[in-house]
C-alpha cells in the first residue's frame, strides 16, 4: 500500500539532542529526489521524497511510503554532510548554516524531538455510494 504523508524533517533554531541548531537557509538548493529510508539504513529504502521546502518553521517534506506503515507523530530525521557551521555563544551549540542533504528517514527517536509526521493522506478515500433508482 502506497501512502503519502507530510512532516518536518528539521526544525529551525531549536537545539537537537546532539547539540546542533539548524538555521533557516541551511537546506538551500536541496532537491526532492532523495530516498526515504527506515532508520537511516540504505538497505531499507521505503519510499521517495516528493517535495521539500524550507518554511518559517523548518524543512517541510511530502513523501510517499511504499508498503511501510506511517503514523502521525512518527519521528523524522535526515542524513547530511555539514558544508558550513559555526559555534554559538561559548561553543555551546554548533550552528549548521549550510547542509548537503543525503536522505530522509522515518525513525523511532529523532535527533530533533519535534521532527515528526504531521499529516497522512488516506490511500483509499471512502467512495460515495448512491442508493435507489
N, CA, C and O atoms as CSV, one atom per row, in Angstrom:
chain,resi,resn,atom,element,x,y,z
A,1,UNK,N,N,0.840,-1.175,0.000
A,1,UNK,CA,C,0.000,0.000,0.000
A,1,UNK,C,C,0.890,1.245,0.000
A,1,UNK,O,O,1.770,1.379,0.851
A,2,UNK,N,N,0.671,2.126,-0.922
A,2,UNK,CA,C,1.405,3.382,-1.005
A,2,UNK,C,C,0.691,4.419,-0.159
A,2,UNK,O,O,-0.535,4.525,-0.193
A,3,UNK,N,N,1.454,5.173,0.591
A,3,UNK,CA,C,0.859,6.175,1.469
A,3,UNK,C,C,1.692,7.451,1.415
A,3,UNK,O,O,2.909,7.424,1.597
A,4,UNK,N,N,1.007,8.578,1.161
A,4,UNK,CA,C,1.675,9.882,1.160
A,4,UNK,C,C,1.508,10.521,2.526
A,4,UNK,O,O,0.475,10.378,3.180
A,5,UNK,N,N,2.564,11.238,2.945
A,5,UNK,CA,C,2.491,11.920,4.233
A,5,UNK,C,C,3.332,13.190,4.183
A,5,UNK,O,O,4.178,13.361,3.306
A,6,UNK,N,N,3.082,14.065,5.134
A,6,UNK,CA,C,3.828,15.321,5.257
A,6,UNK,C,C,4.363,15.436,6.672
A,6,UNK,O,O,3.809,14.868,7.614
A,7,UNK,N,N,5.440,16.175,6.802
A,7,UNK,CA,C,6.006,16.397,8.125
A,7,UNK,C,C,7.209,17.312,8.053
A,7,UNK,O,O,7.544,17.853,7.000
A,8,UNK,N,N,7.848,17.471,9.191
A,8,UNK,CA,C,9.062,18.277,9.290
A,8,UNK,C,C,10.238,17.364,9.615
A,8,UNK,O,O,10.254,16.699,10.650
A,9,UNK,N,N,11.221,17.341,8.720
A,9,UNK,CA,C,12.429,16.553,8.936
A,9,UNK,C,C,13.431,17.329,9.787
A,9,UNK,O,O,14.333,16.737,10.379
A,10,UNK,N,N,13.275,18.652,9.849
A,10,UNK,CA,C,14.148,19.502,10.656
A,10,UNK,C,C,13.364,20.723,11.103
A,10,UNK,O,O,12.463,21.184,10.403
A,11,UNK,N,N,13.708,21.239,12.263
A,11,UNK,CA,C,13.125,22.485,12.762
A,11,UNK,C,C,14.241,23.483,12.994
A,11,UNK,O,O,15.307,23.136,13.502
A,12,UNK,N,N,13.986,24.727,12.615
A,12,UNK,CA,C,14.997,25.764,12.733
A,12,UNK,C,C,15.074,26.322,14.146
A,12,UNK,O,O,14.083,26.389,14.872
A,13,UNK,N,N,16.286,26.719,14.506
A,13,UNK,CA,C,16.552,27.473,15.732
A,13,UNK,C,C,16.225,26.730,17.021
A,13,UNK,O,O,15.991,27.356,18.055
A,14,UNK,N,N,16.208,25.410,16.969
A,14,UNK,CA,C,15.963,24.587,18.154
A,14,UNK,C,C,17.105,23.586,18.292
A,14,UNK,O,O,17.424,22.874,17.340
A,15,UNK,N,N,17.720,23.529,19.464
A,15,UNK,CA,C,18.809,22.566,19.638
A,15,UNK,C,C,18.305,21.125,19.544
A,15,UNK,O,O,17.216,20.804,20.020
A,16,UNK,N,N,19.107,20.269,18.925
A,16,UNK,CA,C,18.748,18.859,18.890
A,16,UNK,C,C,19.514,18.119,19.992
A,16,UNK,O,O,20.278,18.725,20.744
A,17,UNK,N,N,19.302,16.828,20.072
A,17,UNK,CA,C,19.933,16.034,21.129
A,17,UNK,C,C,21.445,15.929,20.985
A,17,UNK,O,O,22.138,15.566,21.935
A,18,UNK,N,N,21.960,16.246,19.799
A,18,UNK,CA,C,23.396,16.180,19.557
A,18,UNK,C,C,24.112,17.510,19.726
A,18,UNK,O,O,25.326,17.587,19.541
A,19,UNK,N,N,23.369,18.564,20.079
A,19,UNK,CA,C,23.987,19.869,20.278
A,19,UNK,C,C,24.081,20.721,19.029
A,19,UNK,O,O,24.857,21.676,18.996
A,20,UNK,N,N,23.316,20.401,18.006
A,20,UNK,CA,C,23.293,21.196,16.780
A,20,UNK,C,C,22.018,22.033,16.714
A,20,UNK,O,O,20.965,21.634,17.212
A,21,UNK,N,N,22.137,23.191,16.095
A,21,UNK,CA,C,20.999,24.048,15.785
A,21,UNK,C,C,21.045,24.317,14.287
A,21,UNK,O,O,22.071,24.748,13.761
A,22,UNK,N,N,19.948,24.065,13.608
A,22,UNK,CA,C,19.887,24.303,12.164
A,22,UNK,C,C,19.268,25.671,11.931
A,22,UNK,O,O,18.226,26.005,12.494
A,23,UNK,N,N,19.920,26.440,11.104
A,23,UNK,CA,C,19.443,27.785,10.788
A,23,UNK,C,C,18.718,27.789,9.442
A,23,UNK,O,O,19.034,27.020,8.535
A,24,UNK,N,N,17.735,28.685,9.351
A,24,UNK,CA,C,16.993,28.836,8.094
A,24,UNK,C,C,17.973,29.166,6.975
A,24,UNK,O,O,18.873,29.990,7.139
A,25,UNK,N,N,17.782,28.505,5.834
A,25,UNK,CA,C,18.660,28.677,4.686
A,25,UNK,C,C,19.686,27.557,4.568
A,25,UNK,O,O,20.363,27.445,3.545
A,26,UNK,N,N,19.809,26.727,5.604
A,26,UNK,CA,C,20.808,25.649,5.600
A,26,UNK,C,C,20.560,24.629,4.487
A,26,UNK,O,O,21.498,23.996,4.003
A,27,UNK,N,N,19.296,24.470,4.082
A,27,UNK,CA,C,18.950,23.473,3.066
A,27,UNK,C,C,18.806,24.078,1.677
A,27,UNK,O,O,18.306,23.423,0.762
A,28,UNK,N,N,19.241,25.322,1.513
A,28,UNK,CA,C,19.119,25.988,0.221
A,28,UNK,C,C,19.749,25.134,-0.867
A,28,UNK,O,O,20.891,24.693,-0.746
A,29,UNK,N,N,18.999,24.909,-1.919
A,29,UNK,CA,C,19.480,24.116,-3.045
A,29,UNK,C,C,19.200,22.626,-2.928
A,29,UNK,O,O,19.480,21.875,-3.863
A,30,UNK,N,N,18.654,22.180,-1.801
A,30,UNK,CA,C,18.330,20.749,-1.646
A,30,UNK,C,C,17.222,20.366,-2.618
A,30,UNK,O,O,16.279,21.128,-2.830
A,31,UNK,N,N,17.342,19.197,-3.197
A,31,UNK,CA,C,16.371,18.687,-4.166
A,31,UNK,C,C,15.558,17.558,-3.552
A,31,UNK,O,O,16.024,16.866,-2.648
A,32,UNK,N,N,14.348,17.378,-4.047
A,32,UNK,CA,C,13.441,16.362,-3.513
A,32,UNK,C,C,13.723,14.962,-4.032
A,32,UNK,O,O,13.029,14.025,-3.636
A,33,UNK,N,N,14.691,14.782,-4.884
A,33,UNK,CA,C,14.960,13.443,-5.422
A,33,UNK,C,C,15.840,12.635,-4.454
A,33,UNK,O,O,16.904,12.138,-4.820
A,34,UNK,N,N,15.368,12.526,-3.232
A,34,UNK,CA,C,16.086,11.822,-2.174
A,34,UNK,C,C,15.355,10.544,-1.794
A,34,UNK,O,O,14.139,10.447,-1.959
A,35,UNK,N,N,16.091,9.569,-1.287
A,35,UNK,CA,C,15.418,8.361,-0.809
A,35,UNK,C,C,14.775,8.585,0.556
A,35,UNK,O,O,15.261,9.370,1.370
A,36,UNK,N,N,13.685,7.884,0.784
A,36,UNK,CA,C,13.075,7.789,2.111
A,36,UNK,C,C,13.522,6.443,2.663
A,36,UNK,O,O,13.228,5.396,2.088
A,37,UNK,N,N,14.235,6.482,3.781
A,37,UNK,CA,C,14.781,5.263,4.376
A,37,UNK,C,C,14.105,4.959,5.706
A,37,UNK,O,O,13.426,5.807,6.285
A,38,UNK,N,N,14.304,3.734,6.176
A,38,UNK,CA,C,13.877,3.344,7.511
A,38,UNK,C,C,15.117,3.366,8.399
A,38,UNK,O,O,16.035,2.569,8.202
A,39,UNK,N,N,15.151,4.269,9.373
A,39,UNK,CA,C,16.220,4.317,10.344
A,39,UNK,C,C,17.601,4.580,9.779
A,39,UNK,O,O,18.585,4.070,10.315
A,40,UNK,N,N,17.706,5.354,8.721
A,40,UNK,CA,C,18.974,5.715,8.066
A,40,UNK,C,C,19.700,4.516,7.465
A,40,UNK,O,O,20.901,4.589,7.203
A,41,UNK,N,N,18.994,3.432,7.247
A,41,UNK,CA,C,19.602,2.221,6.693
A,41,UNK,C,C,19.416,2.212,5.173
A,41,UNK,O,O,18.299,2.044,4.684
A,42,UNK,N,N,20.500,2.392,4.436
A,42,UNK,CA,C,20.436,2.462,2.966
A,42,UNK,C,C,19.894,1.178,2.349
A,42,UNK,O,O,19.437,1.189,1.206
A,43,UNK,N,N,19.939,0.075,3.089
A,43,UNK,CA,C,19.386,-1.192,2.581
A,43,UNK,C,C,17.870,-1.250,2.740
A,43,UNK,O,O,17.222,-2.156,2.215
A,44,UNK,N,N,17.305,-0.282,3.465
A,44,UNK,CA,C,15.861,-0.273,3.700
A,44,UNK,C,C,15.224,0.988,3.129
A,44,UNK,O,O,14.667,1.814,3.853
A,45,UNK,N,N,15.323,1.110,1.811
A,45,UNK,CA,C,14.637,2.217,1.137
A,45,UNK,C,C,13.153,1.889,1.122
A,45,UNK,O,O,12.737,0.852,0.607
A,46,UNK,N,N,12.353,2.799,1.702
A,46,UNK,CA,C,10.922,2.518,1.849
A,46,UNK,C,C,10.052,3.512,1.096
A,46,UNK,O,O,8.831,3.504,1.252
A,47,UNK,N,N,10.656,4.359,0.289
A,47,UNK,CA,C,9.855,5.309,-0.455
A,47,UNK,C,C,10.684,6.423,-1.052
A,47,UNK,O,O,11.896,6.304,-1.236
A,48,UNK,N,N,9.986,7.522,-1.353
A,48,UNK,CA,C,10.577,8.637,-2.073
A,48,UNK,C,C,10.122,9.955,-1.460
A,48,UNK,O,O,8.997,10.075,-0.976
A,49,UNK,N,N,10.999,10.921,-1.488
A,49,UNK,CA,C,10.643,12.283,-1.096
A,49,UNK,C,C,10.084,12.960,-2.347
A,49,UNK,O,O,10.783,13.091,-3.352
A,50,UNK,N,N,8.834,13.385,-2.282
A,50,UNK,CA,C,8.168,14.004,-3.438
A,50,UNK,C,C,8.392,15.513,-3.496
A,50,UNK,O,O,8.470,16.095,-4.577
A,51,UNK,N,N,8.494,16.141,-2.319
A,51,UNK,CA,C,8.626,17.598,-2.251
A,51,UNK,C,C,9.319,17.947,-0.942
A,51,UNK,O,O,9.078,17.315,0.087
A,52,UNK,N,N,10.176,18.950,-0.989
A,52,UNK,CA,C,10.727,19.501,0.245
A,52,UNK,C,C,10.959,20.979,0.057
A,52,UNK,O,O,11.287,21.438,-1.037
A,53,UNK,N,N,10.785,21.721,1.134
A,53,UNK,CA,C,10.973,23.166,1.091
A,53,UNK,C,C,11.148,23.699,2.505
A,53,UNK,O,O,10.566,23.189,3.462
A,54,UNK,N,N,11.955,24.723,2.606
A,54,UNK,CA,C,12.071,25.427,3.876
A,54,UNK,C,C,10.884,26.367,4.012
A,54,UNK,O,O,10.495,27.028,3.049
A,55,UNK,N,N,10.310,26.426,5.211
A,55,UNK,CA,C,9.344,27.465,5.540
A,55,UNK,C,C,9.835,28.121,6.827
A,55,UNK,O,O,10.976,27.888,7.225
A,56,UNK,N,N,9.026,28.921,7.479
A,56,UNK,CA,C,9.482,29.609,8.690
A,56,UNK,C,C,9.766,28.657,9.845
A,56,UNK,O,O,10.540,28.986,10.743
A,57,UNK,N,N,9.150,27.487,9.828
A,57,UNK,CA,C,9.304,26.516,10.915
A,57,UNK,C,C,10.502,25.588,10.724
A,57,UNK,O,O,11.231,25.309,11.677
A,58,UNK,N,N,10.706,25.110,9.496
A,58,UNK,CA,C,11.786,24.153,9.267
A,58,UNK,C,C,11.761,23.583,7.865
A,58,UNK,O,O,11.272,24.216,6.929
A,59,UNK,N,N,12.297,22.374,7.730
A,59,UNK,CA,C,12.311,21.687,6.437
A,59,UNK,C,C,11.075,20.801,6.357
A,59,UNK,O,O,11.011,19.744,6.986
A,60,UNK,N,N,10.095,21.245,5.576
A,60,UNK,CA,C,8.831,20.520,5.422
A,60,UNK,C,C,8.953,19.586,4.229
A,60,UNK,O,O,9.442,19.972,3.168
A,61,UNK,N,N,8.505,18.362,4.417
A,61,UNK,CA,C,8.581,17.381,3.334
A,61,UNK,C,C,7.210,16.785,3.044
A,61,UNK,O,O,6.323,16.764,3.897
A,62,UNK,N,N,7.067,16.306,1.825
A,62,UNK,CA,C,5.961,15.425,1.445
A,62,UNK,C,C,6.639,14.201,0.858
A,62,UNK,O,O,7.490,14.313,-0.025
A,63,UNK,N,N,6.258,13.041,1.350
A,63,UNK,CA,C,6.916,11.802,0.929
A,63,UNK,C,C,5.879,10.740,0.628
A,63,UNK,O,O,4.709,10.858,0.993
A,64,UNK,N,N,6.336,9.708,-0.041
A,64,UNK,CA,C,5.493,8.562,-0.372
A,64,UNK,C,C,6.185,7.312,0.159
A,64,UNK,O,O,7.330,7.018,-0.186
A,65,UNK,N,N,5.469,6.591,1.000
A,65,UNK,CA,C,5.987,5.351,1.569
A,65,UNK,C,C,5.426,4.184,0.782
A,65,UNK,O,O,4.228,4.137,0.502
A,66,UNK,N,N,6.285,3.244,0.425
A,66,UNK,CA,C,5.863,2.068,-0.341
A,66,UNK,C,C,5.794,0.848,0.570
A,66,UNK,O,O,6.771,0.115,0.719
A,67,UNK,N,N,4.632,0.641,1.176
A,67,UNK,CA,C,4.423,-0.568,1.955
A,67,UNK,C,C,4.670,-0.445,3.439
A,67,UNK,O,O,4.188,-1.289,4.194
A,68,UNK,N,N,5.392,0.554,3.901
A,68,UNK,CA,C,5.662,0.715,5.336
A,68,UNK,C,C,4.556,1.538,5.969
A,68,UNK,O,O,4.130,2.547,5.407
A,69,UNK,N,N,4.093,1.118,7.120
A,69,UNK,CA,C,3.071,1.850,7.845
A,69,UNK,C,C,3.648,3.163,8.372
A,69,UNK,O,O,4.769,3.190,8.881
A,70,UNK,N,N,2.898,4.232,8.254
A,70,UNK,CA,C,3.309,5.548,8.729
A,70,UNK,C,C,2.180,6.077,9.605
A,70,UNK,O,O,1.004,5.900,9.287
A,71,UNK,N,N,2.543,6.727,10.707
A,71,UNK,CA,C,1.511,7.278,11.582
A,71,UNK,C,C,1.839,8.726,11.959
A,71,UNK,O,O,3.007,9.114,11.988
A,72,UNK,N,N,0.832,9.501,12.240
A,72,UNK,CA,C,1.031,10.872,12.692
A,72,UNK,C,C,1.806,10.832,13.998
A,72,UNK,O,O,1.507,10.039,14.891
A,73,UNK,N,N,2.797,11.690,14.093
A,73,UNK,CA,C,3.644,11.750,15.277
A,73,UNK,C,C,4.911,10.921,15.169
A,73,UNK,O,O,5.792,11.022,16.022
A,74,UNK,N,N,5.012,10.099,14.124
A,74,UNK,CA,C,6.212,9.288,13.943
A,74,UNK,C,C,7.404,10.210,13.668
A,74,UNK,O,O,7.257,11.261,13.043
A,75,UNK,N,N,8.572,9.808,14.137
A,75,UNK,CA,C,9.768,10.627,14.007
A,75,UNK,C,C,10.332,10.690,12.602
A,75,UNK,O,O,10.253,9.724,11.842
A,76,UNK,N,N,10.901,11.836,12.263
A,76,UNK,CA,C,11.610,12.050,11.006
A,76,UNK,C,C,13.025,12.516,11.317
A,76,UNK,O,O,13.262,13.201,12.313
A,77,UNK,N,N,13.942,12.144,10.472
A,77,UNK,CA,C,15.333,12.522,10.635
A,77,UNK,C,C,15.957,12.623,9.248
A,77,UNK,O,O,15.325,12.259,8.256
A,78,UNK,N,N,17.181,13.111,9.172
A,78,UNK,CA,C,17.824,13.226,7.869
A,78,UNK,C,C,19.315,12.950,7.990
A,78,UNK,O,O,19.940,13.218,9.017
A,79,UNK,N,N,19.865,12.405,6.907
A,79,UNK,CA,C,21.299,12.209,6.793
A,79,UNK,C,C,21.885,13.373,6.016
A,79,UNK,O,O,21.276,13.863,5.065
A,80,UNK,N,N,23.063,13.813,6.421
A,80,UNK,CA,C,23.631,15.012,5.821
A,80,UNK,C,C,25.142,15.072,5.980
A,80,UNK,O,O,25.739,14.316,6.747
A,81,UNK,N,N,25.741,15.987,5.235
A,81,UNK,CA,C,27.132,16.391,5.406
A,81,UNK,C,C,27.129,17.884,5.690
A,81,UNK,O,O,26.441,18.648,5.013
A,82,UNK,N,N,27.879,18.291,6.665
A,82,UNK,CA,C,27.973,19.709,7.006
A,82,UNK,C,C,28.859,20.403,5.979
A,82,UNK,O,O,29.992,19.986,5.739
A,83,UNK,N,N,28.338,21.455,5.383
A,83,UNK,CA,C,29.105,22.272,4.453
A,83,UNK,C,C,29.623,23.536,5.139
A,83,UNK,O,O,30.715,24.020,4.840
A,84,UNK,N,N,28.810,24.063,6.070
A,84,UNK,CA,C,29.215,25.281,6.776
A,84,UNK,C,C,28.567,25.276,8.156
A,84,UNK,O,O,27.369,25.027,8.293
A,85,UNK,N,N,29.380,25.557,9.180
A,85,UNK,CA,C,28.883,25.591,10.558
A,85,UNK,C,C,29.736,26.560,11.364
A,85,UNK,O,O,30.844,26.921,10.969
A,86,UNK,N,N,29.192,26.970,12.501
A,86,UNK,CA,C,29.933,27.827,13.427
A,86,UNK,C,C,29.470,27.528,14.835
A,86,UNK,O,O,28.371,27.012,15.037
A,87,UNK,N,N,30.297,27.848,15.801
A,87,UNK,CA,C,29.936,27.667,17.210
A,87,UNK,C,C,29.206,28.905,17.695
A,87,UNK,O,O,29.580,30.030,17.361
A,88,UNK,N,N,28.156,28.690,18.489
A,88,UNK,CA,C,27.414,29.817,19.041
A,88,UNK,C,C,27.821,30.010,20.488
A,88,UNK,O,O,28.227,29.056,21.150
A,89,UNK,N,N,27.719,31.208,20.978
A,89,UNK,CA,C,27.998,31.603,22.352
A,89,UNK,C,C,28.761,30.614,23.209
A,89,UNK,O,O,28.170,29.650,23.696
A,90,UNK,N,N,30.008,30.811,23.403
A,90,UNK,CA,C,30.881,29.971,24.236
A,90,UNK,C,C,30.934,28.529,23.755
A,90,UNK,O,O,31.251,27.635,24.538
A,91,UNK,N,N,30.631,28.285,22.492
A,91,UNK,CA,C,30.753,26.947,21.932
A,91,UNK,C,C,29.695,25.965,22.389
A,91,UNK,O,O,29.856,24.756,22.223
A,92,UNK,N,N,28.615,26.471,22.963
A,92,UNK,CA,C,27.572,25.591,23.486
A,92,UNK,C,C,26.926,24.756,22.385
A,92,UNK,O,O,26.723,23.555,22.561
A,93,UNK,N,N,26.606,25.365,21.274
A,93,UNK,CA,C,25.938,24.670,20.176
A,93,UNK,C,C,26.698,24.889,18.883
A,93,UNK,O,O,27.382,25.897,18.702
A,94,UNK,N,N,26.564,23.927,17.992
A,94,UNK,CA,C,27.095,24.090,16.634
A,94,UNK,C,C,25.928,24.540,15.778
A,94,UNK,O,O,24.910,23.852,15.702
A,95,UNK,N,N,26.065,25.690,15.132
A,95,UNK,CA,C,25.028,26.216,14.246
A,95,UNK,C,C,25.321,25.747,12.834
A,95,UNK,O,O,26.368,26.061,12.268
A,96,UNK,N,N,24.386,24.990,12.268
A,96,UNK,CA,C,24.532,24.485,10.905
A,96,UNK,C,C,23.873,25.487,9.960
A,96,UNK,O,O,22.667,25.723,10.031
A,97,UNK,N,N,24.677,26.070,9.077
A,97,UNK,CA,C,24.159,27.103,8.179
A,97,UNK,C,C,24.127,26.666,6.721
A,97,UNK,O,O,23.483,27.310,5.893
A,98,UNK,N,N,24.813,25.582,6.405
A,98,UNK,CA,C,24.719,25.008,5.055
A,98,UNK,C,C,24.934,23.505,5.152
A,98,UNK,O,O,25.934,23.032,5.691
A,99,UNK,N,N,23.964,22.766,4.612
A,99,UNK,CA,C,23.950,21.308,4.735
A,99,UNK,C,C,23.759,20.674,3.364
A,99,UNK,O,O,22.969,21.151,2.550
A,100,UNK,N,N,24.490,19.598,3.122
A,100,UNK,CA,C,24.290,18.770,1.939
A,100,UNK,C,C,23.375,17.626,2.377
A,100,UNK,O,O,23.808,16.716,3.084
A,101,UNK,N,N,22.132,17.675,1.964
A,101,UNK,CA,C,21.118,16.701,2.370
A,101,UNK,C,C,21.264,15.424,1.562
A,101,UNK,O,O,21.289,15.470,0.332
A,102,UNK,N,N,21.362,14.270,2.244
A,102,UNK,CA,C,21.594,12.984,1.574
A,102,UNK,C,C,20.377,12.075,1.548
A,102,UNK,O,O,20.147,11.379,0.558
A,103,UNK,N,N,19.590,12.070,2.628
A,103,UNK,CA,C,18.416,11.202,2.722
A,103,UNK,C,C,17.542,11.685,3.862
A,103,UNK,O,O,17.969,12.463,4.715
A,104,UNK,N,N,16.309,11.207,3.855
A,104,UNK,CA,C,15.379,11.449,4.956
A,104,UNK,C,C,14.852,10.098,5.403
A,104,UNK,O,O,14.578,9.219,4.586
A,105,UNK,N,N,14.712,9.947,6.725
A,105,UNK,CA,C,14.317,8.659,7.288
A,105,UNK,C,C,13.149,8.780,8.246
A,105,UNK,O,O,12.989,9.786,8.938
A,106,UNK,N,N,12.336,7.731,8.271
A,106,UNK,CA,C,11.387,7.534,9.355
A,106,UNK,C,C,12.167,6.855,10.473
A,106,UNK,O,O,12.891,5.890,10.228
A,107,UNK,N,N,12.024,7.350,11.691
A,107,UNK,CA,C,12.778,6.826,12.820
A,107,UNK,C,C,11.892,6.737,14.057
A,107,UNK,O,O,10.848,7.385,14.141
A,108,UNK,N,N,12.322,5.936,15.001
A,108,UNK,CA,C,11.595,5.821,16.268
A,108,UNK,C,C,11.895,7.013,17.178
A,108,UNK,O,O,10.996,7.531,17.841
A,109,UNK,N,N,13.158,7.446,17.210
A,109,UNK,CA,C,13.576,8.527,18.108
A,109,UNK,C,C,14.414,9.542,17.340
A,109,UNK,O,O,15.626,9.371,17.210
A,110,UNK,N,N,13.779,10.599,16.828
A,110,UNK,CA,C,14.529,11.574,16.037
A,110,UNK,C,C,15.502,12.385,16.889
A,110,UNK,O,O,15.253,12.632,18.069
A,111,UNK,N,N,16.609,12.794,16.279
A,111,UNK,CA,C,17.593,13.637,16.962
A,111,UNK,C,C,16.943,14.960,17.379
A,111,UNK,O,O,17.214,15.481,18.461
A,112,UNK,N,N,16.083,15.495,16.509
A,112,UNK,CA,C,15.305,16.694,16.837
A,112,UNK,C,C,13.935,16.194,17.306
A,112,UNK,O,O,13.133,15.752,16.483
A,113,UNK,N,N,13.654,16.254,18.599
A,113,UNK,CA,C,12.427,15.642,19.126
A,113,UNK,C,C,11.121,16.104,18.471
A,113,UNK,O,O,10.134,15.369,18.487
A,114,UNK,N,N,11.104,17.297,17.903
A,114,UNK,CA,C,9.870,17.803,17.299
A,114,UNK,C,C,9.771,17.528,15.797
A,114,UNK,O,O,8.804,17.948,15.162
A,115,UNK,N,N,10.746,16.836,15.223
A,115,UNK,CA,C,10.715,16.493,13.796
A,115,UNK,C,C,9.816,15.268,13.636
A,115,UNK,O,O,10.211,14.148,13.961
A,116,UNK,N,N,8.620,15.492,13.138
A,116,UNK,CA,C,7.591,14.444,13.139
A,116,UNK,C,C,6.723,14.491,11.893
A,116,UNK,O,O,6.669,15.499,11.189
A,117,UNK,N,N,6.041,13.375,11.633
A,117,UNK,CA,C,4.993,13.303,10.613
A,117,UNK,C,C,3.797,14.074,11.169
A,117,UNK,O,O,3.386,13.860,12.310
A,118,UNK,N,N,3.241,14.978,10.347
A,118,UNK,CA,C,2.123,15.799,10.825
A,118,UNK,C,C,0.815,15.525,10.097
A,118,UNK,O,O,-0.247,15.921,10.578
A,119,UNK,N,N,0.869,14.853,8.945
A,119,UNK,CA,C,-0.361,14.572,8.190
A,119,UNK,C,C,-0.144,13.350,7.309
A,119,UNK,O,O,0.953,13.105,6.807
A,120,UNK,N,N,-1.218,12.595,7.138
A,120,UNK,CA,C,-1.188,11.411,6.283
A,120,UNK,C,C,-2.376,11.476,5.343
A,120,UNK,O,O,-3.490,11.804,5.752
A,121,UNK,N,N,-2.128,11.160,4.080
A,121,UNK,CA,C,-3.211,11.114,3.100
A,121,UNK,C,C,-3.732,9.688,3.041
A,121,UNK,O,O,-2.961,8.745,2.858
A,122,UNK,N,N,-5.017,9.533,3.195
A,122,UNK,CA,C,-5.638,8.214,3.120
A,122,UNK,C,C,-5.471,7.676,1.698
A,122,UNK,O,O,-5.912,8.322,0.747
A,123,UNK,N,N,-4.844,6.508,1.531
A,123,UNK,CA,C,-4.603,5.994,0.185
A,123,UNK,C,C,-5.878,5.568,-0.533
A,123,UNK,O,O,-5.930,5.568,-1.762
A,124,UNK,N,N,-6.881,5.213,0.216
A,124,UNK,CA,C,-8.146,4.771,-0.364
A,124,UNK,C,C,-9.293,5.553,0.255
A,124,UNK,O,O,-9.967,5.049,1.153
A,125,UNK,N,N,-9.530,6.791,-0.216
A,125,UNK,CA,C,-10.612,7.573,0.362
A,125,UNK,C,C,-11.941,6.855,0.187
A,125,UNK,O,O,-12.150,6.177,-0.819
A,126,UNK,N,N,-12.842,6.997,1.156
A,126,UNK,CA,C,-14.128,6.313,1.051
A,126,UNK,C,C,-14.890,6.767,-0.197
A,126,UNK,O,O,-14.908,7.951,-0.532
A,127,UNK,N,N,-15.501,5.831,-0.860
A,127,UNK,CA,C,-16.273,6.136,-2.049
A,127,UNK,C,C,-17.716,6.450,-1.648
A,127,UNK,O,O,-18.296,5.815,-0.767
A,128,UNK,N,N,-18.262,7.437,-2.318
A,128,UNK,CA,C,-19.663,7.773,-2.089
A,128,UNK,C,C,-20.532,6.699,-2.700
A,128,UNK,O,O,-20.297,6.276,-3.832
A,129,UNK,N,N,-21.511,6.263,-1.980
A,129,UNK,CA,C,-22.427,5.271,-2.541
A,129,UNK,C,C,-23.785,5.907,-2.741
A,129,UNK,O,O,-24.229,6.727,-1.937
A,130,UNK,N,N,-24.438,5.519,-3.821
A,130,UNK,CA,C,-25.787,6.032,-4.125
A,130,UNK,C,C,-26.748,4.869,-4.113
A,130,UNK,O,O,-26.510,3.831,-4.732
A,131,UNK,N,N,-27.822,5.061,-3.407
A,131,UNK,CA,C,-28.841,4.029,-3.328
A,131,UNK,C,C,-30.091,4.497,-4.069
A,131,UNK,O,O,-30.310,5.696,-4.242
A,132,UNK,N,N,-30.869,3.580,-4.484
A,132,UNK,CA,C,-32.141,3.917,-5.111
A,132,UNK,C,C,-32.095,3.782,-6.622
A,132,UNK,O,O,-31.236,3.091,-7.171
A,133,UNK,N,N,-32.983,4.417,-7.257
A,133,UNK,CA,C,-33.257,4.344,-8.689
A,133,UNK,C,C,-33.317,2.966,-9.132
A,133,UNK,O,O,-33.539,2.706,-10.315
